[in-house]
Amino acid sequence: MTDLLIVGGGPAGLSAAIKAKELGLENVLVIERNNRDGGILNQCIHSGFGIKYFKEELTGPEYAYKLSERARELNVDIKFNSIVLDIDENKNTKILSENGVEILKPKAIILAMGCRERPRGAINIPGDRCSGIFSAGTAQELMNLKGYTIGKEAVILGSGDIGLIMTRRLTFEGVKVKAVLEIMPYSSGLKRNIAQCIYDFNIPLYYNHTITEIIGKERVEAVKVSSVDENRNPIMETEKIISCDTVLFSVGLIPENEIIRNKIKMSEITGGAIVDNSYETSTRGVFSCGNTLHVHDIVDNVTFEAFKASANAVDYIRNNEKNKNLIKIETGQGVRYTIPNFIDINSDDENFDIKFRTDNIYKNKKIKVYINDEIIMDRKKKIMSPGEMEIISIAKDNISKKCLEKVLIKVGE
Amino acid sequence: MNIREFICIGCPVGCELKVSFDNKTINVTGNQCIIGKKFAEEEITDPRRNISMAVKTNLNGKKIMVSVKTESEIPKDMIFQVIKEIKNKKITYAVNVGDVIIKNVLDTGIDIVATSSNVGDFNGL
């Protein structure tokens, strides 16, 4: 008898489970495909986690350990080596575990499946399909969890955080990173990571560059690289060859939603579910949080988001369905997406936290929020970039005073 | 006055610091908090870094990776010597989160501690 089913036992799922238990919900079940909880944090052996939530800087495994211990204290039930095969419109969930196939009928579901990496094939890098080609996260797992040496000389495509972290990781293991290539004119990674992964070790980082071919017979032997024009197309005259035996791809994370994408309303921009401020999806009683909803930069924000989703799921279970009055948050110039996508004006929330990402780097610009065409926030920000998620808070007062018809957020002067 | 610009690595914000210094004083601008000021001062006088690694352990034939970190920052120019010490450490015993793997590594006064465990019910190498 499961009241709350949580799909995924990584930081989002564990945080959601912890919150539900702290709120006194008894029957909470986490389904985890791996043989341990902690999700992606288990392989993120570097530090930088927990500053906001635990008020100390931790490595990924330590953050996971703290969540895991708390979940154990609270007697969270976790089914390992288990996956969800299907969720129907009535929330009936088919799972596959060591016991075989079972159907569960939870009162609410929290989706916390995390995300997957974009592979080489998806960006159509031509050339040979030899060994030595890895997504950055796969290389990270092979090195950190399985103890493999993955190569001797590497080229890395993508200067997002995972590419940067792996640059340093490889360098620590004696692998020569010959180049990090970034197709955009800027990195989407944290500036601190550029400092401590690239500058610290004098690794060549080339903006506006990409790999145009991978060359190798059984193993990678070299890559062809060239700079790109303003449309991100390779400029053939600039083509160079870099010899290497390993290629890492750090070219984007995609929210994992295979089991649910045809069942709930999805956003093409985030790749995750469309949600309102309670993190409920278009199916009543199904909530989404963490990287499965939208890709995060900082795991503490995943925990806070999961806490909110879980509190709302518990409220849903105890108080059943309340009527919603949903107003869409419109994105104007400069704003790529917001989470949530909708605000429920009937909500009890005192404040609405809106997370968003810009579509470009903006320096000394303003975040402008309009309620019914009246400006209610006009905040100057020294710098905003796509790689760093922003959060603003709108007080409910601002909304209930007017007869809310429209919310717009944009970047302006 | 010498001037250096670098990014603070004290937290994920990554403030762009501008530091002017001579033999006697260090002036820091661009920091949003005291962590940045301290980082800048140390970066000029005694640059240090934290590092983390994954090490192989062998527990009764079961090979499991354990992640470790420096308890606090080591001198930046000793990074690769410390890495070598860590990799040479043979671990054939149970390790729990927080256990000291190497005490006072290379006389730095800094311990290497485990950030994960090889005890538990999961697959190894």
Interface residues (C-beta under 8 A of the other chain):
Chain A: N34 N35 R36 N42 I45 H46 S47 G48 I51 E57 L58 T59 P61 E62 Y65 M143 N144 L145 K146 G147 F172 L190 K191 R192 I194 A195 Q196 Y199 D200 D297 I298
Chain B: F6 I7 C8 I9 G10 C11 P12 V13 G14 E16 R49 N50 I51 S52 M53 A54 K56 K63 M65 S67 K69 K76 I79 I83 V97 T115 S116 S117 G120 D121 F122 N123 L125
